[in-house]
Amino acid sequence: SYSMQSAIKNLFGHLDRFAMELDIISKCYSSLLTSAPIPETAKQIFTDEEVNRLWQNQNIDYVDSILFLLYTGFRISEMFDLKIENIDIKNQTMIGGIKTEAGKNRIVPIHSKIFHIVQNRLKHSKSGYLFECNDKKLKSSCYRRSWANIMKILEMKHTPHECRHTFRSRLDSIGANKVCIDKIMGHKSEGTGERVYTHKSIEELKKNIELITN
């Protein structure tokens, strides 16, 4: 895959530079290597009509998880790892996230539209995780099958990661604060000033996430 080729190329670069420090080699030939480019992907966000269709079919298993992703911006792996101990119903927040320093253990407000979903999942959790399969932590294999079934029944064509793209696109379209969007999604803000000097309270994060009204 392109990602594996890139990782190997980076490894060879580190080895070459280390070898040069030890005077084993005099030229970094790894700099001449090329790897496959990152493939272009066309992410399709959920339309308002599709989101409404999901709300109308909450009786289908795991449709609630799609709505959860659409109103939190979580990656599916972050959803799988979300423990009930990290959910604060009183303050309507969750702590979760992986991958980067900005993404780990970030605070994500619980949108009012999915509050009942989180409450219901909390009430019935047997494993200590918010989303389960057969009373155990939800795994990718189980979820992918359910996802494919939902897409077929509701006549949609989306990947789970497109929920995250939809979440950001919707917030951006309605004028949410970009620093708040980055904090909720676990992205590092681009500007140094935004990263260092701008601090956003939980109330501000809640205010911005609630801008999604449909």
Residue, then its C-alpha position, 0 to 999 in steps of 0.5 A: s500500500y502507499s502508506m507502507q511504501s511511505a513508512i519503508k522510505n522513511l525508515f531507510g532515510h533514518l537508517d541512512r542518516f544514522a549510518m552517515e553519523l557513524d561514517i559508514i556511508s558518505k551519501c544518503y541514497s534513500s533520498l533518491l527513492t520514490s514511493a506511491p503517491i497518496p491516492e485521491t479519494a472523493k468523500q461524500i458527505f451525508t445529505d440532510e435528507e439522508v440524515n433525516r432518513l436515519w432519524q426515521n429508522q432508529n429501529i434498525d440495529y446500529v443506526d444510532s451509532i451512525l447518528f452518534l458519529l454524525y453529531t460527535g465527529f468521532r472516528i469509528s475506532e474512537m467510538f469503539d474505545l469509548k468507555i462509559e466511565n468517560i461519559d459525564i451525563k450531568n455535564q453532557t460531555m465525553i472524553g475520548g480520542i486517539k492518534t495525535e496529542a491534540g486528539k487524545n483524551r479530548i472533551v467532546p460535548i454530547h449534542s442534545k439530539i443524541f443525548h437519548i442515544v447516549q443515555n440508552r447505551l449507558k443504561h444497557s452497557k454490559s462490557g463497560y463500553l458505550f457501543e457493544c456487540n453481544d454484550k462485548k466491546l464492539k469490534s470492526s468486523c461486527y460493525r462493518r457487517s451492520w454498516a453494510n446492512i444499513m446502507k443496503i436497507l436505506e439505499m445509501k452509499h457511505t463509509p463510516h469515516e464520511c460521518r466525520h467529514t460530514f460533521r466537520s462540513r456541517l459545522d463549517s457551513i453554519g459558521a462554527n468557530k474553527v478553533c472549536i471545530d479543531k478542538i472537538m475533532g482533535h485537530k491541531s489548529e493551523g495558526t500559531g496564535e490559535r494554537v497557543y493563545t486561544h483557549k475555548s471553554i467547554e461551554e463554547l464547545k457546546k454552543n458551537i456543536e449545537l449549531i447543528t440543528n437538523 
